[in-house]
Amino acid sequence: MAELTYREAVARGIAQEMRRDPRLVMLGEDVAAAGGVFKTTVGLIDEFGPDRVRDTPISEQAILGAAMGAAMTGIPVIAEIMFSDFLAVCWDIVANEMAKSRYMTGGQVSVPVVIRTANGGGARFGAQHSQSVENWCMMIPGLKVVAPSTPADVVGLMAASVRDPDPVVFFEHKSLLGTKADVPDEDVVDRLGEAVVRREGTDCTIAALALMVPRALEAADRLAEEGISAEVIDVRSLVPLDTRTLLASVEKTGRFITVEENPRLCGWGAELASIVADEAFWNLDGPVVRITTPHIPLPAAESLEDMSIPTVDRIHQTVRTALA
Amino acid sequence: MEAPQAYDYSQRPARLPDPVDDANRDLDIPLETRVEMYEMQLLLRQFEKRAYDLFMQNLVKGTSHLSLGMEAIATGFGAALRPDDYTFATYRGHAHTLARGAPPGPVMAELLGRENGILQGKGGSMHLTSVEHGMMGSYAIIGAHLCIANGAAWSAQMRGTDQVAVSFFGDGTTNIGAFHEALNFAVVWNLPVVFVCENNLYMEYTPIDVVSAVPNPAADRGPAYGLEGIVIDGNDPDAVFTAARAAIERARRGGGPSLIEAVTYRHGGHSRADPGKYRPEAEVEAWLERDPIPMYHQRLLGLGVGEGDLASIQQSVAGEVEAATEFAKSGDFPDEASLLTDVWADGGSAWRN
């Protein structure tokens, strides 16, 4: 067991899978010689060489097109899109080509690609480098969507994503890159579609993702001091979605709260709220509550960004009010 | 200031085809290959005409983009490719699919939305694919597939197979960003890929020269990426085959990508909905005269192939298209059992537990 940063865990997860599968390659802007602009791919070119870890031009369509073409002809690929906001410039290949090819071709085409991308706010980068766009991907049939919150999950879910024969969008949260936690020394292989109960509780269920997980946990600590027992679930994987864990928790607690970094409309929590309303209505003791970013482009100023993305304070206050 | 350009494009001066280059009959192409190309062109022509007729009978729904008049390009490349090479096409991809050897019956059945279609009715006219024939897909949003063809070429390079990927696209694609990303990327990575622009002079309903900065929309862009600007007669299968053979062999030897602009003309409109009235009448007439098929018929006669041999090919193609039509019509409509299959590799579509 060694303590790794979330950032180091990314390279660790990729290296683990590249050692296992000699076909696996990786490409992206500044990922090879520079080790990535977020330093998440440091050392990979040294171990695996420039044929397997390749720098590309700033051409997101060319990057994902190359990934898809290689994947459908027998080479699994990890492709990096530097900021998740940039998915918008290659969205055709993600949403129309990778996601739909298997269905459209009657099952002839398989696209084993992992698109890694830096997601989320907190870095004061403004509206075009801070978005949480996992909900964009969640609404496209044919894409799997993963967003780890811990270093161990980064490694294990990276392995699961690489080994999955379908396209997976893997969201690495920029504001978690420096966080540290233990990761087992041996290979870590997790499973897609399994949520994890990070903290057990009896009064309410809080579903969170990525950066919102540690914030929800801290809010739960404060709530506990006030006698409120919150269960915190790290959703981890939006597609496939582990509704069993969520519904079982709501059955126990009777209240359901989502904490989302997405802007309000069609954030992932809306889908979860809908499922809970449909299937756990008679278990609910009060309304479902969604804690989200307001429906605005993210502002750059520290003070404004901190008012936008759900904070520990906001989670704490909102839950306390809802349960009062 | 010059007068603004007329917006009734049919009143513009006709852009006439170059005359047939008779020297192409002396190109070094085996006669057997030529006869095969004659047959393939006939198959594509008769298939597309039949597809049109089936529209008129309301048996084909949705839309469809025919290659009538443009058959020589898919044919010439089809003849030059190795069975394990890769083809990537656009929504106008019936011809490219058949030219790789995909069976006409299941292709026709796909247009009719039947369960015996080559995509089991799930893709339709614009997404024809036959991986077992190296036909890696028809991509209905132009541009992406040039980038995806790069990936197949990269994969071949990594696997050391010397396979080549060919990506077909129209003149309109040359003005989309993915075209430029793909060319640059292919050159920088020295990929075994051939980009083939089928320049039929109209992007959809608008003449390509009205919306392009250069006269030859593909070839004139090539030099910006270190590629030779090659323009060929897209209505002469011998010219196409010769250019295809050279580019494919170059790619196979590690010589990197090529860009070929094949000038051609579609006999009909852009799609089912379009009668093509924006084209000058004299232009349409001149290009109908430059039809690749009668020209090739004459060339083969000149090369000593008998009229009777060509007639028997015509007959056998007619029978093949008839059989394909019957096969298609005999198929059932796909039922509910297939609606939710093949989203994921496990065969299903479950997104939750």
Chai-1 contact restraints between the chains, C-beta under 6 A:
chainA,res_idxA,chainB,res_idxB,connection_type,confidence,min_distance_angstrom,max_distance_angstrom,comment,restraint_id
A,S59,B,E181,contact,1.0,0.0,6.0,A-B,restraint_1
A,S59,B,F185,contact,1.0,0.0,6.0,A-B,restraint_2
A,Q61,B,C147,contact,1.0,0.0,6.0,A-B,restraint_3
A,Q61,B,A178,contact,1.0,0.0,6.0,A-B,restraint_4
A,Q61,B,E181,contact,1.0,0.0,6.0,A-B,restraint_5
A,A62,B,C147,contact,1.0,0.0,6.0,A-B,restraint_6
A,A62,B,E181,contact,1.0,0.0,6.0,A-B,restraint_7
A,A62,B,A182,contact,1.0,0.0,6.0,A-B,restraint_8
A,A62,B,F185,contact,1.0,0.0,6.0,A-B,restraint_9
A,G65,B,C147,contact,1.0,0.0,6.0,A-B,restraint_10
A,G65,B,I148,contact,1.0,0.0,6.0,A-B,restraint_11
A,G65,B,N150,contact,1.0,0.0,6.0,A-B,restraint_12
A,G65,B,G151,contact,1.0,0.0,6.0,A-B,restraint_13
A,A66,B,N150,contact,1.0,0.0,6.0,A-B,restraint_14
A,A66,B,G151,contact,1.0,0.0,6.0,A-B,restraint_15
A,A66,B,W154,contact,1.0,0.0,6.0,A-B,restraint_16
A,M68,B,I148,contact,1.0,0.0,6.0,A-B,restraint_17
A,M68,B,G151,contact,1.0,0.0,6.0,A-B,restraint_18
A,G69,B,I148,contact,1.0,0.0,6.0,A-B,restraint_19
A,G69,B,N150,contact,1.0,0.0,6.0,A-B,restraint_20
A,G69,B,G151,contact,1.0,0.0,6.0,A-B,restraint_21
A,G69,B,A152,contact,1.0,0.0,6.0,A-B,restraint_22
A,A70,B,G151,contact,1.0,0.0,6.0,A-B,restraint_23
A,A70,B,W154,contact,1.0,0.0,6.0,A-B,restraint_24
A,A70,B,S155,contact,1.0,0.0,6.0,A-B,restraint_25
A,T73,B,A152,contact,1.0,0.0,6.0,A-B,restraint_26
A,T73,B,S155,contact,1.0,0.0,6.0,A-B,restraint_27
A,I75,B,S155,contact,1.0,0.0,6.0,A-B,restraint_28
A,I75,B,M158,contact,1.0,0.0,6.0,A-B,restraint_29
A,D92,B,I141,contact,1.0,0.0,6.0,A-B,restraint_30
A,D92,B,A144,contact,1.0,0.0,6.0,A-B,restraint_31
A,I93,B,A144,contact,1.0,0.0,6.0,A-B,restraint_32
A,N96,B,I141,contact,1.0,0.0,6.0,A-B,restraint_33
A,E97,B,A144,contact,1.0,0.0,6.0,A-B,restraint_34
A,R102,B,D342,contact,1.0,0.0,6.0,A-B,restraint_35
A,Y103,B,D342,contact,1.0,0.0,6.0,A-B,restraint_36
A,Y103,B,V343,contact,1.0,0.0,6.0,A-B,restraint_37
A,M104,B,K122,contact,1.0,0.0,6.0,A-B,restraint_38
A,M104,B,G123,contact,1.0,0.0,6.0,A-B,restraint_39
A,M104,B,H127,contact,1.0,0.0,6.0,A-B,restraint_40
A,T105,B,L119,contact,1.0,0.0,6.0,A-B,restraint_41
A,T105,B,G123,contact,1.0,0.0,6.0,A-B,restraint_42
A,T105,B,T129,contact,1.0,0.0,6.0,A-B,restraint_43
A,G106,B,L119,contact,1.0,0.0,6.0,A-B,restraint_44
A,G106,B,Q120,contact,1.0,0.0,6.0,A-B,restraint_45
A,G106,B,K122,contact,1.0,0.0,6.0,A-B,restraint_46
A,G107,B,D342,contact,1.0,0.0,6.0,A-B,restraint_47
A,Q108,B,T129,contact,1.0,0.0,6.0,A-B,restraint_48
A,Q108,B,V131,contact,1.0,0.0,6.0,A-B,restraint_49
A,P141,B,V343,contact,1.0,0.0,6.0,A-B,restraint_50
A,G142,B,V343,contact,1.0,0.0,6.0,A-B,restraint_51
A,P165,B,A345,contact,1.0,0.0,6.0,A-B,restraint_52
A,D166,B,W344,contact,1.0,0.0,6.0,A-B,restraint_53
A,D166,B,A345,contact,1.0,0.0,6.0,A-B,restraint_54
A,V239,B,W351,contact,1.0,0.0,6.0,A-B,restraint_55
A,P240,B,W351,contact,1.0,0.0,6.0,A-B,restraint_56
A,L241,B,R352,contact,1.0,0.0,6.0,A-B,restraint_57
A,D242,B,N353,contact,1.0,0.0,6.0,A-B,restraint_58
A,T243,B,R352,contact,1.0,0.0,6.0,A-B,restraint_59
A,R244,B,N353,contact,1.0,0.0,6.0,A-B,restraint_60
